[in-house]
Amino acid sequence: MGSPKGRVASFFLLSLFLVVTGQNCGFDPGFAPLASQETPQENSQNSDVILSRKAEVLKLVEPFVDAAGADVTKSPGLVIGIVTPAESAAWGVGAIEIGRTLAPTEKTLFGVGSVSKLFTGLILAKYELGGQIRLDELVTSSLPPALGRFDTRVTFSHLISHYSGLRMMPDNAAAVGIENYSLGNLVQCVNNGGCAPQSVPGTNYVYSNYGIGLLGYALQNRFSHTDFETMLRSQIAAEAEMSETIVSSNTALPATPAFEGVRYAFGYTDANQALPFAKMGLLEPAGGVVTNGEDMVKLLEVAVGKRTSRLQPVFDRATTVLGDGDVIRGGVDGRDIAFAIDVFNLKDYSQTCGEDFGDLQVYAKPGATTSHTAYIAWSKVKKTGVVVLSNRAGFNTITCLSLKVLSRL
């Protein structure tokens, strides 16, 4: 498992990357054309419309990609998916492995980090709509006896909106190693007083992987799911026809980077070190989902009402604002928080991204790990959406890239 010093370093890297900040996204006009992969959707829709849209989107994407890996602020490769009332598609560009010309495809698997919280929020919203849980219930009602000393003021609403007062990670996560964090570790932390809220629940917004991880575990325990992946697949992925979506603890994923074909997009650090999919142990509901562009496009189709699904009312509920999230990433004012989903006006990012976006309410969730970065955003009004999956850790310009594309759909 490595030395304690190494585990501490990994823990802090993960904590840093799980909070993605939008940064200036000016274009570099000096890019070379990138290899890209076509998607099956192009053959089932108006090909002229799709090809025109593809050219427009890839022109926006190319300045953010460096397949050679020389510019570590750019992504070696990425997949971008779009949804509009007229089209749905996903394309891969750049390199799945630095130094090769092979691009990822819409079926290539990426880690999505905190985009996992979107799925956990949807699961909570689904159970609430079904009358099986209330947001104002104490989370202790769904925890095992071993966690009987957990704070009795924290509700499900507090956890999903980041108003629980719980810190970013459990106190003992760095020493243990987040990839191996277990129920026993959490019990020890709670019993020692190191996992208590740092402020009165319901009073302060504090972004918390620990809080969302605890929420996911409480739902698993309450509704007798074997693990988070089982709950994810049965409650959300199956309903949205997302057949490839799994979690990073799935034993089918290679434990070490092995570039063979385009099945897996192993991620790169800013030192161009290839890493496997980041694991989070018990806290994987906060950051352990692994998926691809094709599946995420299907989810966006449900989110904007294009795909008929029993999840549509779930999305409507999950986008209900629960709290003020102005303090999230980058200090952008006017942001609210729904079921772990950011809600804001696109124009609030005009200055950050160097472009006049105009007035449009957007729902979004960024995510990052020590190996990958991801972003999903959609508009209910325009019924459009975008998802970007990157094989570069700390690819901070992903926010502006995603919003630039969304603004043009």
C-alpha positions as CSV (number, residue, x, y, z in Angstrom):
1,M,0.0,0.0,0.0
2,G,3.0,2.3,0.1
3,S,4.7,4.3,2.8
4,P,2.6,6.7,5.1
5,K,4.4,9.6,3.4
6,G,3.4,8.4,0.0
7,R,-0.2,7.9,1.1
8,V,-0.4,11.4,2.5
9,A,0.9,12.8,-0.7
10,S,-1.7,10.9,-2.7
11,F,-4.4,11.9,-0.4
12,F,-3.6,15.6,-0.8
13,L,-3.4,15.3,-4.6
14,L,-6.8,13.7,-4.7
15,S,-8.3,16.3,-2.4
16,L,-6.8,19.1,-4.6
17,F,-8.0,17.6,-7.9
18,L,-11.5,16.9,-6.7
19,V,-12.2,20.6,-6.6
20,V,-11.9,22.0,-10.1
21,T,-11.7,25.7,-10.7
22,G,-12.6,27.5,-13.9
23,Q,-9.6,29.4,-15.3
24,N,-8.9,31.7,-18.2
25,C,-9.6,29.8,-21.4
26,G,-8.1,31.9,-24.2
27,F,-7.5,30.1,-27.5
28,D,-4.1,29.3,-28.9
29,P,-4.5,29.7,-32.6
30,G,-1.4,27.6,-33.4
31,F,-2.7,24.1,-33.2
32,A,-2.4,21.2,-35.6
33,P,-5.5,19.3,-36.7
34,L,-6.3,16.4,-34.4
35,A,-7.3,12.8,-35.2
36,S,-10.8,12.1,-34.2
37,Q,-13.2,9.1,-33.9
38,E,-16.6,9.1,-35.4
39,T,-19.6,7.8,-33.5
40,P,-22.4,5.5,-34.5
41,Q,-25.0,8.2,-33.9
42,E,-23.6,9.9,-37.0
43,N,-25.1,7.1,-39.1
44,S,-28.6,7.3,-37.6
45,Q,-29.2,11.0,-37.8
46,N,-29.1,13.8,-40.5
47,S,-25.5,13.3,-41.5
48,D,-25.1,16.8,-42.9
49,V,-26.2,18.4,-39.6
50,I,-24.0,16.1,-37.5
51,L,-20.9,16.7,-39.6
52,S,-21.4,20.4,-39.6
53,R,-21.9,20.4,-35.8
54,K,-18.8,18.1,-35.4
55,A,-16.6,20.5,-37.3
56,E,-17.8,23.4,-35.2
57,V,-17.3,21.5,-31.9
58,L,-13.9,20.1,-32.8
59,K,-12.7,23.6,-33.8
60,L,-13.5,24.7,-30.3
61,V,-11.9,21.7,-28.7
62,E,-8.5,21.6,-30.6
63,P,-6.8,24.4,-28.7
64,F,-7.3,22.5,-25.5
65,V,-5.6,19.3,-26.6
66,D,-2.0,18.4,-27.0
67,A,-1.6,14.8,-28.0
68,A,2.2,14.9,-27.5
69,G,1.8,15.8,-23.9
70,A,4.3,18.7,-24.1
71,D,1.8,21.3,-22.7
72,V,0.6,19.8,-19.4
73,T,-2.2,22.4,-19.1
74,K,-3.9,20.7,-22.0
75,S,-5.4,17.3,-22.3
76,P,-3.5,14.6,-24.3
77,G,-6.9,13.3,-25.4
78,L,-10.5,13.7,-24.6
79,V,-14.1,12.7,-25.5
80,I,-16.7,15.4,-26.0
81,G,-20.4,14.6,-26.2
82,I,-23.3,16.9,-27.2
83,V,-27.0,16.8,-27.1
84,T,-29.4,19.1,-28.9
85,P,-33.1,18.7,-29.9
86,A,-31.8,17.6,-33.4
87,E,-28.7,15.6,-32.6
88,S,-26.8,13.5,-30.1
89,A,-23.2,12.5,-30.7
90,A,-19.8,12.0,-29.0
91,W,-16.3,12.3,-30.5
92,G,-12.8,11.4,-29.3
93,V,-9.8,13.6,-30.2
94,G,-6.1,13.6,-29.4
95,A,-4.3,10.6,-28.1
96,I,-5.4,7.9,-25.7
97,E,-1.7,7.4,-24.9
98,I,0.9,10.2,-25.1
99,G,3.1,9.7,-28.2
100,R,0.6,7.7,-30.2
101,T,-1.9,8.9,-32.8
102,L,-4.7,6.6,-31.6
103,A,-7.7,8.7,-30.3
104,P,-10.2,7.6,-27.7
105,T,-13.7,6.8,-28.8
106,E,-17.2,7.3,-27.5
107,K,-16.8,3.9,-25.8
108,T,-13.5,4.6,-24.1
109,L,-13.8,4.5,-20.3
110,F,-12.7,7.5,-18.2
111,G,-12.8,8.3,-14.5
112,V,-15.2,11.2,-13.8
113,G,-14.3,12.1,-10.2
114,S,-16.9,14.3,-8.5
115,V,-19.4,13.9,-11.4
116,S,-20.1,10.7,-9.4
117,K,-21.9,13.0,-6.9
118,L,-24.5,13.7,-9.6
119,F,-25.3,10.0,-9.6
120,T,-25.5,9.8,-5.9
121,G,-27.8,12.9,-5.9
122,L,-30.1,11.2,-8.5
123,I,-30.3,8.1,-6.4
124,L,-31.4,10.1,-3.3
125,A,-33.9,12.1,-5.4
126,K,-35.3,8.8,-6.8
127,Y,-35.9,7.3,-3.3
128,E,-37.4,10.6,-2.1
129,L,-39.8,10.8,-5.0
130,G,-40.8,7.2,-4.3
131,G,-41.7,8.1,-0.7
132,Q,-39.0,5.9,0.7
133,I,-36.9,8.6,2.3
134,R,-37.3,12.2,3.4
135,L,-34.6,14.9,3.0
136,D,-35.2,16.1,6.6
137,E,-34.5,12.7,8.1
138,L,-31.4,12.2,10.2
139,V,-28.8,10.2,8.4
140,T,-28.3,8.2,11.6
141,S,-31.6,6.5,10.8
142,S,-29.8,4.7,7.9
143,L,-26.4,3.9,9.4
144,P,-25.4,0.6,11.0
145,P,-25.1,0.4,14.8
146,A,-21.3,0.6,14.5
147,L,-21.7,4.3,13.5
148,G,-24.1,4.9,16.4
149,R,-21.9,7.8,17.7
150,F,-22.2,9.8,14.5
151,D,-23.7,13.3,14.9
152,T,-27.5,13.3,15.3
153,R,-28.1,16.7,13.7
154,V,-27.0,15.8,10.2
155,T,-29.8,15.2,7.6
156,F,-29.8,13.8,4.1
157,S,-30.5,17.4,2.9
158,H,-27.4,18.6,4.7
159,L,-25.2,15.9,3.1
160,I,-26.4,16.3,-0.5
161,S,-26.1,20.1,-0.5
162,H,-22.7,20.2,1.3
163,Y,-24.2,21.9,4.3
164,S,-23.4,19.1,6.8
165,G,-20.4,20.9,8.3
166,L,-18.3,17.8,7.5
167,R,-14.8,18.5,6.3
168,M,-13.5,17.6,2.8
169,M,-12.2,14.1,3.9
170,P,-12.3,12.1,7.1
171,D,-9.6,13.0,9.6
172,N,-7.8,9.6,9.2
173,A,-8.1,9.3,5.4
174,A,-4.6,10.6,4.7
175,A,-3.0,8.1,7.1
176,V,-5.1,5.1,5.9
177,G,-5.0,5.9,2.2
178,I,-8.2,6.9,0.6
179,E,-8.1,4.1,-2.0
180,N,-8.5,1.6,0.9
181,Y,-10.8,3.6,3.1
182,S,-13.2,1.2,4.9
183,L,-16.2,1.1,7.2
184,G,-13.9,0.2,10.0
185,N,-11.8,3.3,9.3
186,L,-14.9,5.5,9.4
187,V,-16.1,3.9,12.7
188,Q,-12.7,4.5,14.2
189,C,-12.7,8.2,13.0
190,V,-16.3,8.8,14.4
191,N,-15.5,7.2,17.7
192,N,-12.4,9.2,18.1
193,G,-14.2,12.5,17.4
194,G,-12.3,13.2,14.2
195,C,-15.2,12.9,11.8
196,A,-17.7,15.3,13.5
197,P,-19.1,18.4,11.8
198,Q,-16.8,21.4,12.0
199,S,-19.8,23.8,12.1
200,V,-23.5,23.5,13.0
201,P,-25.2,21.4,10.2
202,G,-27.3,23.6,7.9
203,T,-25.3,26.8,8.5
204,N,-22.3,26.8,6.3
205,Y,-21.5,25.5,2.8
206,V,-18.4,23.2,3.0
207,Y,-17.6,21.0,0.0
208,S,-17.3,17.5,1.4
209,N,-16.3,14.2,-0.3
210,Y,-16.7,12.7,3.1
211,G,-20.3,13.9,3.3
212,I,-21.4,12.6,-0.1
213,G,-19.5,9.3,0.5
214,L,-21.3,8.9,3.8
215,L,-24.6,9.6,2.1
216,G,-24.0,7.0,-0.6
217,Y,-23.1,4.5,2.1
218,A,-26.2,5.3,4.1
219,L,-28.4,4.7,1.1
220,Q,-26.7,1.4,0.3
221,N,-27.2,0.3,3.9
222,R,-30.8,1.4,4.2
223,F,-31.9,-0.2,0.9
224,S,-29.8,-3.3,1.2
225,H,-27.6,-2.8,-1.8
226,T,-24.4,-5.0,-1.8
227,D,-22.2,-2.0,-2.8
228,F,-22.3,1.3,-4.5
229,E,-21.9,-0.1,-8.0
230,T,-24.9,-2.4,-7.6
231,M,-27.0,0.6,-6.4
232,L,-25.8,2.8,-9.2
233,R,-26.5,0.3,-11.9
234,S,-29.9,-0.7,-10.6
235,Q,-31.2,2.7,-9.7
236,I,-29.8,5.0,-12.4
237,A,-27.6,3.3,-15.1
238,A,-30.1,0.7,-16.1
239,E,-32.9,3.2,-16.3
240,A,-30.8,5.5,-18.5
241,E,-29.5,2.5,-20.6
242,M,-26.0,3.2,-19.5
243,S,-24.6,-0.3,-20.0
244,E,-20.9,0.5,-19.6
245,T,-20.9,2.6,-16.5
246,I,-19.1,1.1,-13.5
247,V,-17.0,2.2,-10.5
248,S,-13.2,2.3,-10.1
249,S,-13.2,-0.6,-7.6
250,N,-14.6,-2.9,-10.3
251,T,-12.1,-5.8,-10.6
252,A,-12.5,-5.7,-14.4
253,L,-10.4,-2.5,-14.5
254,P,-6.7,-3.0,-14.9
255,A,-4.8,-2.3,-11.7
256,T,-1.9,-0.7,-13.6
257,P,-1.9,1.3,-16.8
258,A,-1.8,-1.0,-19.8
259,F,-2.5,0.7,-23.1
260,E,-4.1,-1.8,-25.4
261,G,-6.6,-0.6,-27.9
262,V,-9.1,2.1,-26.9
263,R,-11.0,0.5,-24.1
264,Y,-9.4,2.4,-21.2
265,A,-8.2,6.0,-21.0
266,F,-5.6,5.9,-18.2
267,G,-5.0,9.4,-17.0
268,Y,-1.8,11.5,-16.8
269,T,-0.4,13.7,-14.1
270,D,1.2,17.1,-14.8
271,A,4.5,15.1,-14.9
272,N,3.0,12.9,-17.7
273,Q,3.0,9.9,-15.4
274,A,0.3,7.4,-16.4
275,L,-2.0,6.4,-13.5
276,P,-4.8,3.8,-13.2
277,F,-8.3,4.8,-12.2
278,A,-8.4,6.5,-8.8
279,K,-10.1,4.5,-6.1
280,M,-11.9,5.9,-3.0
281,G,-12.9,2.9,-1.0
282,L,-16.1,3.5,1.1
283,L,-16.3,7.0,-0.3
284,E,-16.6,6.1,-3.9
285,P,-20.2,7.6,-4.1
286,A,-18.3,10.9,-4.1
287,G,-15.8,10.2,-6.8
288,G,-15.5,6.6,-8.0
289,V,-17.7,6.4,-11.2
290,V,-16.1,5.3,-14.4
291,T,-18.0,5.8,-17.7
292,N,-17.7,6.8,-21.3
293,G,-19.0,9.4,-23.7
294,E,-21.7,7.2,-25.2
295,D,-23.3,6.5,-21.7
296,M,-23.0,10.2,-20.6
297,V,-24.8,11.4,-23.8
298,K,-27.6,9.0,-22.9
299,L,-27.8,10.6,-19.4
300,L,-27.8,14.1,-20.9
301,E,-30.7,13.1,-23.2
302,V,-32.7,12.2,-20.1
303,A,-31.6,15.4,-18.3
304,V,-32.9,17.6,-21.1
305,G,-36.0,15.6,-21.8
306,K,-35.0,14.2,-25.1
307,R,-35.0,10.6,-24.1
308,T,-38.2,9.2,-22.5
309,S,-37.3,7.7,-19.2
310,R,-38.7,7.2,-15.7
311,L,-35.7,9.2,-14.6
312,Q,-37.0,12.5,-16.0
313,P,-39.0,13.5,-12.8
314,V,-35.9,12.4,-10.8
315,F,-33.8,14.9,-12.7
316,D,-36.4,17.6,-12.1
317,R,-36.3,16.9,-8.4
318,A,-32.5,16.6,-8.3
319,T,-32.1,20.1,-9.9
320,T,-34.2,21.7,-7.1
321,V,-32.0,24.3,-5.3
322,L,-31.3,23.4,-1.7
323,G,-28.7,26.0,-0.7
324,D,-26.4,28.9,-1.6
325,G,-23.3,27.6,-3.3
326,D,-21.6,31.0,-4.0
327,V,-18.4,29.8,-2.3
328,I,-17.9,26.9,-4.7
329,R,-14.8,26.9,-7.0
330,G,-13.4,30.1,-8.2
331,G,-15.6,32.5,-6.2
332,V,-18.1,32.8,-9.0
333,D,-21.1,34.6,-7.5
334,G,-24.7,33.6,-8.1
335,R,-24.2,29.9,-7.9
336,D,-26.6,27.7,-6.0
337,I,-26.4,24.0,-5.1
338,A,-29.1,21.4,-5.8
339,F,-28.7,17.7,-5.2
340,A,-24.9,18.0,-5.5
341,I,-25.5,19.8,-8.8
342,D,-24.3,23.4,-9.4
343,V,-27.0,25.8,-10.7
344,F,-25.8,29.1,-12.2
345,N,-26.3,31.6,-15.0
346,L,-24.0,31.1,-17.9
347,K,-23.2,34.8,-18.1
348,D,-21.6,34.6,-14.7
349,Y,-18.7,32.8,-16.4
350,S,-18.2,35.4,-19.2
351,Q,-15.3,37.2,-17.5
352,T,-13.7,34.0,-16.3
353,C,-13.8,32.4,-19.8
354,G,-13.2,35.6,-21.8
355,E,-16.4,35.4,-23.8
356,D,-19.9,37.0,-23.5
357,F,-22.0,33.9,-22.9
358,G,-25.4,35.6,-22.5
359,D,-28.2,34.8,-20.1
360,L,-28.9,31.1,-19.6
361,Q,-29.6,29.0,-16.5
362,V,-27.2,26.0,-16.5
363,Y,-27.0,22.8,-14.4
364,A,-23.5,21.4,-14.1
365,K,-21.1,19.1,-12.2
366,P,-17.3,19.1,-12.6
367,G,-15.1,16.3,-11.4
368,A,-11.5,15.4,-11.2
369,T,-9.2,12.7,-9.7
370,T,-5.4,12.2,-9.6
371,S,-5.7,10.8,-13.1
372,H,-8.8,12.3,-14.9
373,T,-11.0,15.4,-15.2
374,A,-14.6,15.6,-16.3
375,Y,-17.4,18.1,-16.8
376,I,-21.1,17.8,-17.6
377,A,-23.5,20.7,-18.1
378,W,-27.0,21.2,-19.6
379,S,-29.8,23.7,-20.2
380,K,-33.4,22.7,-19.6
381,V,-34.6,25.8,-21.6
382,K,-32.6,25.0,-24.8
383,K,-32.7,21.2,-24.2
384,T,-29.0,21.1,-24.9
385,G,-26.1,19.5,-23.0
386,V,-22.3,18.8,-23.2
387,V,-20.0,16.4,-21.5
388,V,-16.2,16.4,-21.6
389,L,-14.0,13.5,-20.4
390,S,-10.3,14.1,-20.2
391,N,-7.2,11.9,-19.5
392,R,-5.3,14.7,-17.9
393,A,-5.5,15.3,-14.1
394,G,-5.9,19.0,-13.2
395,F,-7.2,19.9,-16.7
396,N,-8.7,23.1,-15.2
397,T,-9.7,24.7,-18.5
398,I,-12.3,22.0,-18.9
399,T,-14.9,24.3,-17.4
400,C,-14.5,27.0,-20.0
401,L,-14.2,24.5,-22.8
402,S,-17.5,22.9,-21.8
403,L,-19.4,26.2,-21.4
404,K,-18.0,27.6,-24.7
405,V,-19.4,24.5,-26.5
406,L,-22.7,24.6,-24.5
407,S,-23.2,28.3,-25.4
408,R,-23.1,27.5,-29.1
409,L,-25.5,24.5,-29.1
